């Protein structure tokens, strides 16, 4: 043990802990970020070059599949025993958990990822399916489930855009691994289990900030807006506004924006209206040239949220026009959490006034509404949601004729 460098010893301890949690050694494990040349040579000398992976982020990772390739079970056991001896750690004794492979895996997953309770409940309900998989490819399936758990656990706290390619490179050592296939489908299912209130038609990856590419993060805005970035001001959004046209802003425009201001001809502040769907937004463009308009295109993406965060404090008031179904009210709640707003044309007074125009909720919508009301005690639009649950919802596109004037 005394002959080991401090870094190598830490790596070996990490290997032991991984084995204790998972019961096997498969997949890829990160060894360090941009290690010093001396440390890199030590790692290469200890493990050899074949099992090591060097990423574009200057990370160095260890592939257990390559490292243990060609070794039988007895040789792997001896190798692992030697690792424990070199670190001075005591190998784990007999497992006190149920001894069948499925129960062991499920318990280890629960201990490793305690925040994923809905996932654990789902897996317990489908033990037979998991058992069949484990019988065929035990090591591969164990690694697959632990990798999926690590990715989902990461996404629970992720607050920045990440592409599927970046996610695959980070957790699976391949940028292509999550573009399609069983792993992607399994992660998508697990994410859905954590967001059961999300409508089926709403993309679950976007909910957790996973995107295909950053150019797809766009927002449509109509405003006399000038923003500051890289020490200079940009007024192209304002120029389009003067021409009566909305501007399409993508994430590259917003990334690095430090401030913005409105070019107002009047001394009083301008109202900001956020709009969920396309046809109503187009109508607002025709009838509301004196207002700031922001198109959410359904659930607001990062660009929409960023613009709303900048624009809301500059506005006289903020209003949201959307469907009054559970998804529409949840969209309003997302924006309200960034900056308080009022419902407009979908508020409780409007719903009561146009009660004969309401559409019945589907079973999925009823379940989503009930879940929101039960899960979020301080849901800001609970009155409208309760009314919708009892009487139905008002749709934007099909009810445009309900509103006879811009002021209504």
C-alpha beads as a LAMMPS data file, in Angstrom:
LAMMPS data file: protein, C-alpha beads

408 atoms
407 bonds

1 atom types
1 bond types

-500.0 500.0 xlo xhi
-500.0 500.0 ylo yhi
-500.0 500.0 zlo zhi

Masses

1 110.0

Atoms # bond

1 1 1 0.000 0.000 0.000
2 1 1 2.849 2.369 0.776
3 1 1 4.114 2.107 -2.809
4 1 1 0.880 3.543 -4.223
5 1 1 0.618 7.225 -5.059
6 1 1 -2.134 9.132 -3.312
7 1 1 -4.095 9.554 -6.535
8 1 1 -3.901 5.862 -7.514
9 1 1 -5.012 4.855 -4.038
10 1 1 -8.031 7.181 -4.284
11 1 1 -8.915 5.648 -7.643
12 1 1 -8.704 2.118 -6.235
13 1 1 -10.902 3.100 -3.294
14 1 1 -13.407 4.509 -5.776
15 1 1 -13.337 1.165 -7.624
16 1 1 -14.030 -0.673 -4.371
17 1 1 -16.939 1.600 -3.522
18 1 1 -18.365 1.154 -7.009
19 1 1 -18.199 -2.607 -6.586
20 1 1 -19.839 -2.415 -3.169
21 1 1 -22.729 -0.357 -4.532
22 1 1 -23.291 -2.232 -7.769
23 1 1 -22.052 -5.718 -7.023
24 1 1 -20.080 -5.781 -10.277
25 1 1 -17.539 -3.814 -12.287
26 1 1 -18.738 -2.859 -15.757
27 1 1 -19.126 0.294 -17.788
28 1 1 -17.024 3.454 -17.498
29 1 1 -15.728 5.358 -14.463
30 1 1 -14.239 8.849 -14.452
31 1 1 -10.709 8.965 -13.027
32 1 1 -9.914 12.667 -13.212
33 1 1 -10.239 16.008 -14.966
34 1 1 -7.167 17.280 -16.833
35 1 1 -4.677 15.506 -14.546
36 1 1 -1.085 16.684 -14.252
37 1 1 1.368 14.929 -16.552
38 1 1 2.908 13.021 -13.624
39 1 1 -0.512 11.793 -12.468
40 1 1 -1.510 10.839 -16.004
41 1 1 1.640 8.733 -16.414
42 1 1 0.949 7.038 -13.079
43 1 1 -2.563 6.126 -14.215
44 1 1 -1.305 4.832 -17.576
45 1 1 1.433 2.770 -15.926
46 1 1 -0.984 1.228 -13.433
47 1 1 -3.902 0.380 -15.753
48 1 1 -2.230 0.356 -19.169
49 1 1 -3.357 2.418 -22.169
50 1 1 -6.023 0.041 -23.549
51 1 1 -8.751 0.549 -20.898
52 1 1 -8.289 4.334 -20.683
53 1 1 -10.541 6.823 -22.483
54 1 1 -9.501 10.451 -23.034
55 1 1 -12.459 12.757 -23.731
56 1 1 -12.648 16.115 -25.493
57 1 1 -13.211 17.718 -22.074
58 1 1 -9.732 16.644 -20.939
59 1 1 -11.233 13.913 -18.776
60 1 1 -9.653 10.511 -18.339
61 1 1 -11.979 7.547 -17.836
62 1 1 -11.529 3.860 -17.138
63 1 1 -13.436 1.230 -19.134
64 1 1 -13.929 -1.859 -16.955
65 1 1 -15.134 -3.830 -19.962
66 1 1 -11.740 -3.281 -21.640
67 1 1 -9.771 -3.671 -18.420
68 1 1 -11.321 -7.026 -17.536
69 1 1 -11.705 -8.296 -21.097
70 1 1 -10.496 -11.885 -21.486
71 1 1 -10.507 -12.606 -17.734
72 1 1 -12.720 -15.351 -16.351
73 1 1 -14.771 -14.966 -13.162
74 1 1 -12.020 -16.397 -10.941
75 1 1 -9.401 -14.068 -12.390
76 1 1 -11.679 -11.052 -11.906
77 1 1 -12.287 -12.086 -8.285
78 1 1 -8.535 -12.370 -7.661
79 1 1 -7.920 -8.981 -9.285
80 1 1 -10.570 -7.348 -7.140
81 1 1 -9.239 -9.061 -3.997
82 1 1 -5.816 -7.589 -4.767
83 1 1 -7.354 -4.095 -5.128
84 1 1 -8.926 -4.398 -1.679
85 1 1 -5.606 -5.531 -0.206
86 1 1 -3.729 -2.599 -1.736
87 1 1 -6.216 -0.070 -0.346
88 1 1 -6.498 -1.675 3.062
89 1 1 -10.279 -1.925 2.724
90 1 1 -12.248 -4.928 3.904
91 1 1 -14.198 -6.703 1.142
92 1 1 -17.971 -6.726 1.720
93 1 1 -19.327 -9.763 3.507
94 1 1 -22.441 -11.689 2.564
95 1 1 -25.191 -9.355 1.399
96 1 1 -28.010 -9.021 3.921
97 1 1 -30.466 -8.071 1.205
98 1 1 -32.546 -10.741 -0.564
99 1 1 -30.171 -13.011 -2.421
100 1 1 -31.970 -13.240 -5.770
101 1 1 -30.423 -11.123 -8.501
102 1 1 -33.456 -8.927 -9.180
103 1 1 -34.063 -7.980 -5.536
104 1 1 -30.367 -7.349 -5.052
105 1 1 -30.235 -5.011 -8.061
106 1 1 -33.410 -3.157 -7.056
107 1 1 -32.170 -2.625 -3.506
108 1 1 -28.783 -1.413 -4.707
109 1 1 -30.459 1.022 -7.103
110 1 1 -32.652 2.307 -4.281
111 1 1 -29.662 2.846 -2.008
112 1 1 -27.663 4.586 -4.728
113 1 1 -30.479 6.791 -6.055
114 1 1 -32.845 7.491 -3.124
115 1 1 -34.545 10.403 -4.942
116 1 1 -35.994 8.187 -7.683
117 1 1 -38.830 6.651 -5.661
118 1 1 -41.377 6.585 -8.525
119 1 1 -38.823 4.709 -10.627
120 1 1 -38.133 2.194 -7.861
121 1 1 -41.869 1.562 -7.431
122 1 1 -42.251 1.009 -11.169
123 1 1 -39.322 -1.426 -11.318
124 1 1 -40.709 -3.402 -8.381
125 1 1 -43.961 -3.790 -10.281
126 1 1 -42.111 -5.174 -13.313
127 1 1 -39.672 -7.560 -11.637
128 1 1 -40.436 -10.446 -13.999
129 1 1 -39.384 -8.447 -17.041
130 1 1 -36.180 -7.372 -15.323
131 1 1 -35.505 -10.967 -14.242
132 1 1 -35.624 -12.187 -17.846
133 1 1 -33.149 -9.507 -18.880
134 1 1 -30.752 -10.339 -16.048
135 1 1 -30.748 -14.034 -16.935
136 1 1 -29.562 -13.238 -20.451
137 1 1 -26.999 -10.452 -19.840
138 1 1 -26.505 -9.832 -16.104
139 1 1 -23.435 -7.578 -16.255
140 1 1 -24.755 -5.501 -19.176
141 1 1 -28.187 -5.008 -17.614
142 1 1 -26.761 -4.003 -14.235
143 1 1 -24.543 -1.402 -15.857
144 1 1 -27.386 -0.166 -18.050
145 1 1 -29.692 0.414 -15.071
146 1 1 -27.029 2.115 -12.967
147 1 1 -26.061 4.368 -15.876
148 1 1 -29.707 5.265 -16.457
149 1 1 -30.081 6.026 -12.752
150 1 1 -27.020 8.253 -12.774
151 1 1 -28.289 10.189 -15.808
152 1 1 -31.805 10.668 -14.402
153 1 1 -30.419 11.677 -11.009
154 1 1 -28.200 14.245 -12.740
155 1 1 -31.098 15.662 -14.767
156 1 1 -33.169 16.197 -11.619
157 1 1 -30.848 19.047 -10.644
158 1 1 -29.687 20.131 -14.091
159 1 1 -30.486 23.785 -14.858
160 1 1 -28.534 24.279 -18.085
161 1 1 -29.150 23.091 -21.620
162 1 1 -27.361 19.892 -22.522
163 1 1 -27.585 18.014 -25.791
164 1 1 -28.207 14.287 -26.089
165 1 1 -24.735 13.966 -27.564
166 1 1 -23.138 15.730 -24.592
167 1 1 -25.158 13.614 -22.180
168 1 1 -24.081 10.412 -23.922
169 1 1 -20.422 11.444 -23.994
170 1 1 -20.494 12.356 -20.305
171 1 1 -22.190 9.227 -18.941
172 1 1 -21.820 6.562 -21.623
173 1 1 -18.441 7.437 -23.191
174 1 1 -20.175 7.789 -26.571
175 1 1 -21.936 10.816 -28.009
176 1 1 -24.177 8.536 -30.093
177 1 1 -25.335 6.221 -27.293
178 1 1 -28.464 8.216 -26.348
179 1 1 -29.645 9.239 -29.791
180 1 1 -31.802 6.120 -30.087
181 1 1 -32.203 2.632 -28.675
182 1 1 -33.140 0.914 -25.423
183 1 1 -31.120 3.140 -23.091
184 1 1 -32.732 6.306 -24.427
185 1 1 -36.212 4.777 -24.181
186 1 1 -35.623 3.633 -20.612
187 1 1 -34.370 7.054 -19.466
188 1 1 -37.320 8.720 -21.177
189 1 1 -39.710 6.402 -19.317
190 1 1 -38.025 7.080 -15.964
191 1 1 -38.187 10.834 -16.534
192 1 1 -41.902 10.519 -17.309
193 1 1 -42.379 8.696 -14.003
194 1 1 -40.886 11.720 -12.242
195 1 1 -43.178 14.158 -14.083
196 1 1 -46.504 12.357 -14.195
197 1 1 -48.345 15.696 -14.317
198 1 1 -46.737 16.524 -17.669
199 1 1 -49.134 16.059 -20.624
200 1 1 -48.235 13.086 -22.870
201 1 1 -47.798 15.392 -25.864
202 1 1 -45.269 17.563 -24.024
203 1 1 -41.640 16.542 -24.662
204 1 1 -40.076 15.109 -21.519
205 1 1 -36.470 15.719 -22.597
206 1 1 -37.106 19.443 -22.967
207 1 1 -38.617 19.460 -19.469
208 1 1 -35.212 18.439 -18.142
209 1 1 -33.240 20.841 -20.369
210 1 1 -32.085 18.125 -22.801
211 1 1 -32.064 19.423 -26.388
212 1 1 -31.019 18.209 -29.823
213 1 1 -28.994 21.336 -30.529
214 1 1 -28.837 24.883 -29.216
215 1 1 -30.034 26.457 -32.454
216 1 1 -33.474 24.940 -31.820
217 1 1 -33.941 26.990 -28.623
218 1 1 -35.788 29.996 -30.012
219 1 1 -38.347 32.549 -28.899
220 1 1 -40.633 34.814 -30.932
221 1 1 -40.951 38.327 -29.519
222 1 1 -42.562 41.587 -30.537
223 1 1 -41.038 44.444 -28.564
224 1 1 -39.073 47.716 -28.886
225 1 1 -36.169 45.918 -27.251
226 1 1 -32.478 46.861 -27.197
227 1 1 -30.135 44.513 -25.348
228 1 1 -26.537 44.732 -24.194
229 1 1 -23.982 42.002 -24.763
230 1 1 -20.187 41.932 -24.942
231 1 1 -20.040 45.608 -24.019
232 1 1 -22.241 46.867 -26.885
233 1 1 -25.940 47.369 -27.622
234 1 1 -27.946 45.487 -30.256
235 1 1 -31.172 47.029 -31.614
236 1 1 -32.256 44.622 -34.360
237 1 1 -35.253 43.416 -32.330
238 1 1 -36.403 47.029 -31.979
239 1 1 -35.928 47.654 -35.707
240 1 1 -38.183 44.685 -36.552
241 1 1 -40.713 45.994 -34.042
242 1 1 -40.733 49.367 -35.798
243 1 1 -41.487 47.510 -39.026
244 1 1 -44.411 45.734 -37.316
245 1 1 -42.669 42.345 -37.335
246 1 1 -41.783 39.917 -34.531
247 1 1 -38.183 38.788 -34.051
248 1 1 -37.017 35.202 -33.694
249 1 1 -34.353 35.083 -31.015
250 1 1 -32.235 31.984 -30.485
251 1 1 -30.092 30.958 -27.546
252 1 1 -26.885 32.245 -29.104
253 1 1 -28.370 35.754 -29.077
254 1 1 -29.347 35.443 -25.419
255 1 1 -26.236 33.732 -24.107
256 1 1 -24.126 36.427 -22.486
257 1 1 -26.859 39.098 -22.518
258 1 1 -26.240 41.365 -19.517
259 1 1 -29.154 43.818 -19.682
260 1 1 -31.882 45.195 -21.898
261 1 1 -34.118 48.244 -22.176
262 1 1 -37.271 49.253 -23.984
263 1 1 -37.481 52.118 -26.453
264 1 1 -40.751 53.664 -25.283
265 1 1 -42.355 56.662 -26.904
266 1 1 -44.645 57.072 -23.925
267 1 1 -43.477 57.744 -20.387
268 1 1 -45.670 54.998 -18.932
269 1 1 -44.495 51.399 -19.044
270 1 1 -45.855 48.966 -21.622
271 1 1 -47.852 45.820 -20.826
272 1 1 -46.323 42.393 -21.512
273 1 1 -48.547 39.590 -22.812
274 1 1 -47.295 36.024 -23.093
275 1 1 -49.280 33.803 -25.451
276 1 1 -49.357 30.009 -25.607
277 1 1 -50.509 29.209 -29.148
278 1 1 -49.773 30.448 -32.677
279 1 1 -53.144 31.679 -33.984
280 1 1 -53.897 33.811 -30.914
281 1 1 -50.374 35.217 -31.035
282 1 1 -50.885 36.215 -34.682
283 1 1 -54.098 37.953 -33.737
284 1 1 -52.355 39.839 -30.956
285 1 1 -49.757 41.036 -33.461
286 1 1 -52.554 42.562 -35.535
287 1 1 -54.435 44.169 -32.674
288 1 1 -51.859 45.044 -29.983
289 1 1 -49.044 47.113 -31.484
290 1 1 -48.713 49.040 -28.247
291 1 1 -47.899 45.941 -26.172
292 1 1 -44.923 43.623 -25.721
293 1 1 -45.782 40.149 -27.005
294 1 1 -43.919 36.941 -26.203
295 1 1 -44.883 33.626 -27.844
296 1 1 -44.356 30.623 -25.534
297 1 1 -45.141 28.019 -28.243
298 1 1 -46.644 25.709 -25.645
299 1 1 -44.401 25.113 -22.671
300 1 1 -41.781 27.891 -22.454
301 1 1 -38.260 26.865 -23.360
302 1 1 -35.085 28.392 -21.950
303 1 1 -35.062 31.266 -24.454
304 1 1 -38.654 32.222 -23.649
305 1 1 -37.948 32.096 -19.903
306 1 1 -34.796 34.170 -20.299
307 1 1 -36.588 36.883 -22.272
308 1 1 -39.489 36.897 -19.829
309 1 1 -37.055 37.244 -16.932
310 1 1 -35.509 40.339 -18.560
311 1 1 -38.727 41.897 -19.858
312 1 1 -41.130 41.410 -16.955
313 1 1 -39.516 43.969 -14.591
314 1 1 -39.557 46.562 -17.412
315 1 1 -43.288 46.157 -18.024
316 1 1 -46.290 47.863 -16.444
317 1 1 -47.918 44.475 -15.892
318 1 1 -47.599 40.899 -17.111
319 1 1 -50.503 38.853 -18.430
320 1 1 -50.741 35.367 -19.905
321 1 1 -53.248 34.165 -22.471
322 1 1 -53.398 30.419 -22.905
323 1 1 -55.678 27.409 -22.784
324 1 1 -57.356 26.862 -19.429
325 1 1 -56.626 23.118 -19.422
326 1 1 -54.104 21.717 -16.889
327 1 1 -51.201 22.103 -19.330
328 1 1 -52.102 25.718 -20.154
329 1 1 -52.399 26.711 -16.508
330 1 1 -49.137 24.960 -15.723
331 1 1 -47.458 27.034 -18.478
332 1 1 -48.734 30.162 -16.759
333 1 1 -47.448 28.865 -13.412
334 1 1 -43.951 28.318 -14.840
335 1 1 -43.777 31.941 -15.978
336 1 1 -45.380 33.174 -12.753
337 1 1 -42.570 31.520 -10.792
338 1 1 -40.077 33.698 -12.705
339 1 1 -42.102 36.910 -12.284
340 1 1 -45.720 37.274 -11.091
341 1 1 -48.370 37.557 -13.794
342 1 1 -52.166 37.586 -14.151
343 1 1 -54.243 35.345 -16.369
344 1 1 -55.932 37.115 -19.293
345 1 1 -58.804 35.729 -21.345
346 1 1 -58.396 32.466 -19.425
347 1 1 -58.986 33.791 -15.891
348 1 1 -61.837 32.622 -13.673
349 1 1 -64.133 35.514 -14.650
350 1 1 -63.707 34.727 -18.365
351 1 1 -64.284 31.012 -17.818
352 1 1 -67.514 31.677 -15.935
353 1 1 -68.678 34.167 -18.545
354 1 1 -68.160 31.656 -21.380
355 1 1 -69.192 28.496 -19.543
356 1 1 -71.198 27.216 -22.535
357 1 1 -68.067 27.274 -24.717
358 1 1 -65.977 24.990 -22.483
359 1 1 -64.628 21.642 -23.723
360 1 1 -64.756 18.457 -21.609
361 1 1 -61.501 17.187 -20.142
362 1 1 -60.043 13.869 -21.255
363 1 1 -59.198 11.226 -18.669
364 1 1 -55.503 12.167 -18.890
365 1 1 -56.347 15.838 -18.351
366 1 1 -58.497 14.997 -15.328
367 1 1 -55.667 12.960 -13.839
368 1 1 -53.167 15.761 -14.532
369 1 1 -55.425 18.383 -12.926
370 1 1 -56.001 16.251 -9.832
371 1 1 -52.300 15.551 -9.501
372 1 1 -51.385 19.255 -9.730
373 1 1 -53.958 20.216 -7.111
374 1 1 -52.853 17.417 -4.771
375 1 1 -49.129 17.914 -5.270
376 1 1 -48.866 21.714 -5.297
377 1 1 -50.753 23.213 -2.376
378 1 1 -49.809 26.755 -3.389
379 1 1 -50.529 26.370 -7.118
380 1 1 -51.101 30.007 -8.173
381 1 1 -54.069 29.306 -10.448
382 1 1 -55.863 26.724 -8.338
383 1 1 -59.219 28.525 -8.672
384 1 1 -59.138 28.302 -12.468
385 1 1 -57.918 24.699 -12.344
386 1 1 -60.662 23.633 -9.930
387 1 1 -63.242 25.314 -12.171
388 1 1 -61.767 23.564 -15.215
389 1 1 -61.846 20.207 -13.437
390 1 1 -65.563 20.635 -12.743
391 1 1 -66.789 22.338 -15.921
392 1 1 -64.234 21.944 -18.745
393 1 1 -61.660 24.187 -20.420
394 1 1 -61.543 27.103 -22.828
395 1 1 -59.360 26.560 -25.908
396 1 1 -57.548 29.510 -27.480
397 1 1 -57.762 28.722 -31.199
398 1 1 -61.333 27.456 -31.380
399 1 1 -62.650 30.302 -29.234
400 1 1 -60.988 33.339 -30.837
401 1 1 -64.423 34.554 -31.967
402 1 1 -65.459 34.706 -28.295
403 1 1 -63.392 37.881 -27.904
404 1 1 -64.964 40.665 -29.879
405 1 1 -62.413 43.335 -29.048
406 1 1 -58.742 43.627 -28.042
407 1 1 -59.748 45.087 -24.708
408 1 1 -61.780 42.092 -23.587

Bonds

1 1 1 2
2 1 2 3
3 1 3 4
4 1 4 5
5 1 5 6
6 1 6 7
7 1 7 8
8 1 8 9
9 1 9 10
10 1 10 11
11 1 11 12
12 1 12 13
13 1 13 14
14 1 14 15
15 1 15 16
16 1 16 17
17 1 17 18
18 1 18 19
19 1 19 20
20 1 20 21
21 1 21 22
22 1 22 23
23 1 23 24
24 1 24 25
25 1 25 26
26 1 26 27
27 1 27 28
28 1 28 29
29 1 29 30
30 1 30 31
31 1 31 32
32 1 32 33
33 1 33 34
34 1 34 35
35 1 35 36
36 1 36 37
37 1 37 38
38 1 38 39
39 1 39 40
40 1 40 41
41 1 41 42
42 1 42 43
43 1 43 44
44 1 44 45
45 1 45 46
46 1 46 47
47 1 47 48
48 1 48 49
49 1 49 50
50 1 50 51
51 1 51 52
52 1 52 53
53 1 53 54
54 1 54 55
55 1 55 56
56 1 56 57
57 1 57 58
58 1 58 59
59 1 59 60
60 1 60 61
61 1 61 62
62 1 62 63
63 1 63 64
64 1 64 65
65 1 65 66
66 1 66 67
67 1 67 68
68 1 68 69
69 1 69 70
70 1 70 71
71 1 71 72
72 1 72 73
73 1 73 74
74 1 74 75
75 1 75 76
76 1 76 77
77 1 77 78
78 1 78 79
79 1 79 80
80 1 80 81
81 1 81 82
82 1 82 83
83 1 83 84
84 1 84 85
85 1 85 86
86 1 86 87
87 1 87 88
88 1 88 89
89 1 89 90
90 1 90 91
91 1 91 92
92 1 92 93
93 1 93 94
94 1 94 95
95 1 95 96
96 1 96 97
97 1 97 98
98 1 98 99
99 1 99 100
100 1 100 101
101 1 101 102
102 1 102 103
103 1 103 104
104 1 104 105
105 1 105 106
106 1 106 107
107 1 107 108
108 1 108 109
109 1 109 110
110 1 110 111
111 1 111 112
112 1 112 113
113 1 113 114
114 1 114 115
115 1 115 116
116 1 116 117
117 1 117 118
118 1 118 119
119 1 119 120
120 1 120 121
121 1 121 122
122 1 122 123
123 1 123 124
124 1 124 125
125 1 125 126
126 1 126 127
127 1 127 128
128 1 128 129
129 1 129 130
130 1 130 131
131 1 131 132
132 1 132 133
133 1 133 134
134 1 134 135
135 1 135 136
136 1 136 137
137 1 137 138
138 1 138 139
139 1 139 140
140 1 140 141
141 1 141 142
142 1 142 143
143 1 143 144
144 1 144 145
145 1 145 146
146 1 146 147
147 1 147 148
148 1 148 149
149 1 149 150
150 1 150 151
151 1 151 152
152 1 152 153
153 1 153 154
154 1 154 155
155 1 155 156
156 1 156 157
157 1 157 158
158 1 158 159
159 1 159 160
160 1 160 161
161 1 161 162
162 1 162 163
163 1 163 164
164 1 164 165
165 1 165 166
166 1 166 167
167 1 167 168
168 1 168 169
169 1 169 170
170 1 170 171
171 1 171 172
172 1 172 173
173 1 173 174
174 1 174 175
175 1 175 176
176 1 176 177
177 1 177 178
178 1 178 179
179 1 179 180
180 1 180 181
181 1 181 182
182 1 182 183
183 1 183 184
184 1 184 185
185 1 185 186
186 1 186 187
187 1 187 188
188 1 188 189
189 1 189 190
190 1 190 191
191 1 191 192
192 1 192 193
193 1 193 194
194 1 194 195
195 1 195 196
196 1 196 197
197 1 197 198
198 1 198 199
199 1 199 200
200 1 200 201
201 1 201 202
202 1 202 203
203 1 203 204
204 1 204 205
205 1 205 206
206 1 206 207
207 1 207 208
208 1 208 209
209 1 209 210
210 1 210 211
211 1 211 212
212 1 212 213
213 1 213 214
214 1 214 215
215 1 215 216
216 1 216 217
217 1 217 218
218 1 218 219
219 1 219 220
220 1 220 221
221 1 221 222
222 1 222 223
223 1 223 224
224 1 224 225
225 1 225 226
226 1 226 227
227 1 227 228
228 1 228 229
229 1 229 230
230 1 230 231
231 1 231 232
232 1 232 233
233 1 233 234
234 1 234 235
235 1 235 236
236 1 236 237
237 1 237 238
238 1 238 239
239 1 239 240
240 1 240 241
241 1 241 242
242 1 242 243
243 1 243 244
244 1 244 245
245 1 245 246
246 1 246 247
247 1 247 248
248 1 248 249
249 1 249 250
250 1 250 251
251 1 251 252
252 1 252 253
253 1 253 254
254 1 254 255
255 1 255 256
256 1 256 257
257 1 257 258
258 1 258 259
259 1 259 260
260 1 260 261
261 1 261 262
262 1 262 263
263 1 263 264
264 1 264 265
265 1 265 266
266 1 266 267
267 1 267 268
268 1 268 269
269 1 269 270
270 1 270 271
271 1 271 272
272 1 272 273
273 1 273 274
274 1 274 275
275 1 275 276
276 1 276 277
277 1 277 278
278 1 278 279
279 1 279 280
280 1 280 281
281 1 281 282
282 1 282 283
283 1 283 284
284 1 284 285
285 1 285 286
286 1 286 287
287 1 287 288
288 1 288 289
289 1 289 290
290 1 290 291
291 1 291 292
292 1 292 293
293 1 293 294
294 1 294 295
295 1 295 296
296 1 296 297
297 1 297 298
298 1 298 299
299 1 299 300
300 1 300 301
301 1 301 302
302 1 302 303
303 1 303 304
304 1 304 305
305 1 305 306
306 1 306 307
307 1 307 308
308 1 308 309
309 1 309 310
310 1 310 311
311 1 311 312
312 1 312 313
313 1 313 314
314 1 314 315
315 1 315 316
316 1 316 317
317 1 317 318
318 1 318 319
319 1 319 320
320 1 320 321
321 1 321 322
322 1 322 323
323 1 323 324
324 1 324 325
325 1 325 326
326 1 326 327
327 1 327 328
328 1 328 329
329 1 329 330
330 1 330 331
331 1 331 332
332 1 332 333
333 1 333 334
334 1 334 335
335 1 335 336
336 1 336 337
337 1 337 338
338 1 338 339
339 1 339 340
340 1 340 341
341 1 341 342
342 1 342 343
343 1 343 344
344 1 344 345
345 1 345 346
346 1 346 347
347 1 347 348
348 1 348 349
349 1 349 350
350 1 350 351
351 1 351 352
352 1 352 353
353 1 353 354
354 1 354 355
355 1 355 356
356 1 356 357
357 1 357 358
358 1 358 359
359 1 359 360
360 1 360 361
361 1 361 362
362 1 362 363
363 1 363 364
364 1 364 365
365 1 365 366
366 1 366 367
367 1 367 368
368 1 368 369
369 1 369 370
370 1 370 371
371 1 371 372
372 1 372 373
373 1 373 374
374 1 374 375
375 1 375 376
376 1 376 377
377 1 377 378
378 1 378 379
379 1 379 380
380 1 380 381
381 1 381 382
382 1 382 383
383 1 383 384
384 1 384 385
385 1 385 386
386 1 386 387
387 1 387 388
388 1 388 389
389 1 389 390
390 1 390 391
391 1 391 392
392 1 392 393
393 1 393 394
394 1 394 395
395 1 395 396
396 1 396 397
397 1 397 398
398 1 398 399
399 1 399 400
400 1 400 401
401 1 401 402
402 1 402 403
403 1 403 404
404 1 404 405
405 1 405 406
406 1 406 407
407 1 407 408
